[in-house]
Amino acid sequence: MERVLITGGAGFIGSHLCERFLAEGFEVFGMDNLITGSLQNIAHLFEEERFHFIKQDVTEYLYLKGDLHYILHFASPASPIDYQQLPIQTLKVGSLGTHKALGLAKEKKARFLLASTSETYGDPLVHPQPETYWGNVNPVGPRGVYDEAKRFAEALTMAYHNYHDMDTRIVRIFNTYGPRMRINDGRVVPTLLPQALRGEDLTVFGDGSQTRSFCYVSDLVEGIWRLLMRTDYSEPVNLGNPQEMSILEFAQAIVRITGSQSEIVFKGLPADDPKVRQPDISLARKLLDWEPKVSFEEGIRETLDYFREVPEVKQTPSGS
């Protein structure tokens, strides 16, 4: 039986990856210090004898007894609120945490996959963003702790690949949504959907003209699986939905889908907020035969069903 370690395994994407690898017959070790992850995301997996949870900070010394075939490094605060409240931890997990995870992969001769992000492109001057674009990042701005942590993690992963001849992958993840997102974490989906379910005003920053591209989590997991298991490509690969929409269009769609009476209100645009975000997935199409399959409305309805059962939403009459 092959064994996989998923750091950040109690997080939003990490928990879905734990499920996928269990479904594929793996023995799965989910590691998380629970600083932003939640045991609720993986509670249903504890009855599975092939699943093991390790509560640990990945920046500390990593050891796992026995063989290990794959490591997926997903540990990191990933929302603007989280990484601005946890700036040092974010930088440490991208640097020290990636170093520790790569060291374990080297020792075990395990294939390593780094979860990077579209934030490595910063506020892009090229649109849509291909993997060949080097980005436009402010290293000392409020988003710099996350952007630069991931850029360093990519560089470190490539250094281990080139110097130690390690088997590595890098996935640049664009906006992804679905069940198990933590509400009100500063990202668009887990902020606006609960607001609509509660009948509250929907908060849009700036004039709402800035764009994002939303990929449903099951599509992302499939892309990650194909990148890890079906190719030996070591350079970064974009995964995301190329269907671009403005934040205002997104908010209007949420009001329509939920039938909410919510109004849309506008607030000041945060510093360094990207004006556009759209992945060029030509490489993923060619290399992985992959593109998103779940429609926007289908994915949003699945996510709404999840948020309706979240206690902070469910206890609100308009969200029950």
C-alpha positions, 0 to 999 in steps of 0.5 A: 500500500502506498503512503502519502503525507499531506501537510495542511491536511485539515485545511480546505483543499487539504481535506479534499485531497485526503479524501481523494487519496483514501478513495484511491487506496492509499494510506494517508497521513494528514498533518496540520497544526490547526492554526487555520485548519479544522478537525471538523474538515476531517472528522469523518475520516477518523473511522478509516483505518488508513487515515492518520492525523498528525498535529504538528507544525511543519516548520519543526523537525519532520519524521515519519516511520516507514516508507513514504511515497508522496508528500503534498505540501499544502500547509500555509495560511491562504486567505488575506485575513489569515496571512496578514494576521499571521505574517511571520507564520506565513513566511516561516511555513513557506520557507522553513516548512517547505525546507523541512517537507523537502528534506523528508521527501529527500530522505524517503525518496518520495515524490513531492508536490508544492501547492503554490498560488496565483499570487506569485503573479502579484498584480499582473501586467500580463493577462491572462497569466501564463506560467512563463510570466514572472509576476508583478509583486510588491515584496513589502506590501500587505500581501508580500508575506504570502506572495514572497513565501510562495515564490521562495517555496517554488525556488527552493523546490526547483533547487532540490529538483535540480541539485538533488535530482528529486522528483518534484511538482509545482501547482499554481492554484487560482481561486478555488471554492467549495465545501469546507471553506472557513466563512468570513476569511477575507476571500470572496466566496466564504464572505459573500455567500454567508452574507447572502444566506443571512440576508445581509448586505454583500460587501464588494471592495472598490467598484467591483470591476476587479476580476477573478476566476473561480474553480470548484474544488473537485476540479482542482483536486482532479488536476492535482492528481493528474499532475502528481500521478500522470506526468513527470513535469517539474516546472509550475503548472496553472490550475484554475478556471479560465472563466473570468468574471468581475467581483460585482458580477459574482455578487449579482449572481449570488443574489440571483441564485440565493434569491436573497434580498441583500443589497450590494455595498461598496468599500475601499479597495485594499492595498495591492489587491489584484485588478485581474486574475485569470489563468492561462491553462493551455499547459494543463490542457496539453500536459494533463488533458485537464480543464474544469468540468463543474459549472459555476452555478452547480459549484455555487449551489453545492457550496451554498448547501454546505454553508447553510449547515455551518452553525454561524449561518444556520442560527440566523433565521434568514440562513436556516 
